[in-house]
Amino acid sequence: MGLLGPLCFVPHRKCAMPTPSLLAPRAVPEPTSDVRASFLNVKDAAAYLGISPHTLYVWRHRRQGPPSFRLGPRGRVMYRRTTLDAWIDEQESADSRSNPALSPLSTPPQRRNFNA
């Protein structure tokens, strides 16, 4: 018995324990490891990217950052691992430090023509 007495789900009836059907866990199949590896929630995606979950929420609000979607009846925000990898590659190719074609050091300096 707890502080409030025995648990009872039927009004005006004394019960020692709730019925077994209410205690039994729902028969929801556990997702396979492949499914878990394919989809990441905000916390796991943030850990995967090495940033805070708050940053992901801010990026999502501003429509920046990696693409995400809502999944399930509660509308959980989820990320595909393949999409995160593609987004990382996109960020890397857009950075001048990792893409030599974008590096300002690879272009010759421009001379100004003061006579014109």
Secondary structure, DSSP 8 states (H G I E B T S, - for coil): -BTTBS--SSTT---SS--HHHHS--------HHHHHHEEEHHHHHHHHTS-HHHHHHHHHTT-SS--EEETTTTEEEEEHHHHHHHHHHHHHHSTTT-GGG-GGGS------TT-
